[in-house]
């Protein structure tokens, strides 16, 4: 029931449904109505403490709702939100932590956990940007629903764990690793990929190909979420999505190969015609990630020789579509609880360690 109430808050707005969710999710939650309008101003309004959680260990948490006038996705608002949250907690000395819910007129909201940890003579405050979910009716919000919607809110430590971006990254990698195993046949999986002129016992070649394919695909997935100055995605969803696989048979050769080696690796003026949707919007990158290796088998004489079933891409993209991806907020100290670009490096490092545990990190 809690998860359904949280979905209602996404679909219909946090007002009303947020308290219903906390009352259903936590045995320790009680409603309150404490006016905090003294903090209104400069784009903020309707500050209100709507509830509190009194944990069995004596710790206490307050839930505060706030309305903002502008676009919640603007980076400039994060710092101001953090400072407001700290001021309120400093006033409410009886609370060890707070969940702050900032919502905008479009129905987007940011649910953030802020807390202070005693250190000698002062409090060390949590990094607001590391314990926050950005939620929007236009996103899948699966991680948010799965983690927050099933939380018991029975202790502050449990709540910290639910809001931890590191936990999301670990969960994401575990799922991605399964697709590496499916391609390579590791961990008792049946190998789903076939490479030409590569022996069945040549595990290293298969594994290195799989690392490149997964890394390149996820990199492109991030670019799908990045927009040009005109507001157009750099890679169209018609080329990179579950629906794209369904609409383009033999997906690796019809879309992935020309995307990697015909577009991403080639200056726009030197490109040949390809059938990829919105190909002209795809940027050229010269960093080496899309430089074809000999064992990528990308030569005119080797057309259609790499065999990767379409259902592998369907399953892989289905997982990617469950997560929110950040682009502009790409540092370790400035990421909502979602998959951030730094995660791509971690995936490379961990998968290369699968290929060679001794050299994986440096590779």
C-alpha angles and dihedrals in degrees: 000000000000092000091051091051090050089052089053089054088055095046100039105021136272095267108105098353095066093065090044089055095050092045090053096041100046133047088199100055123108128179123243137172110214116164112226097171090133085082094055119114143081095054097326126104143159098034105185137163103224102176149349138217119218107197122209091245091061097259119131134205129192126209115215128185124204135181120217127198100214139055109301092213093066110115092214090069097060097075093047091050090051093051092049091050092051093049091052093049091048088055092046095056089167091069124080094195145359139214108215121197115198113186132183132207092262093062097256117133140181118219109199135179116214124180141156126230118206113243116177103298101351145046120256107211124221117249102263092206094055096055104046139103123208108208128189135170086231094060131071092239088194096146091048093049094044096048105032094030092058098038117121093207086213096136139015091241091057090051091049089053092051091052095046116118089200090064091053092049091051092049090048093051093049089056093046091049090060089063090050089054091048092054095045104033093237123148093028094302119139109248109251098184129075125198123193120249091003117123120235089241094053093098094161094063092048092047095048091049090051092051091052094046094049093043094048092046094051091046088054089047090059090050089053086063094048119084134208123240086272091056095252120136112251090229118031120234086229086070100038117037143074088272090053091056090050091051097045116052118209085028098186093059098033097047117000098051097047090041093053101037105019099044115012092044098041131072111244094245091055098047125119122218115282132179096232114128113254090001091162091065094056110106127229114242121191099185095109099250091110097039104123115242123214088251092053084077092216103159131117090246091055100054113153094000096121108078119207117155118237091232089065089060091044092054093042094051090044088063093046090051090059093065135070112234124207123209111165094041097058107144125095091247097047109051133114117223094284138089110299128193093256086068089070090065091049091051091051091048095048096044092047087052086056088057095046118000091197097054103023096104096050093041 
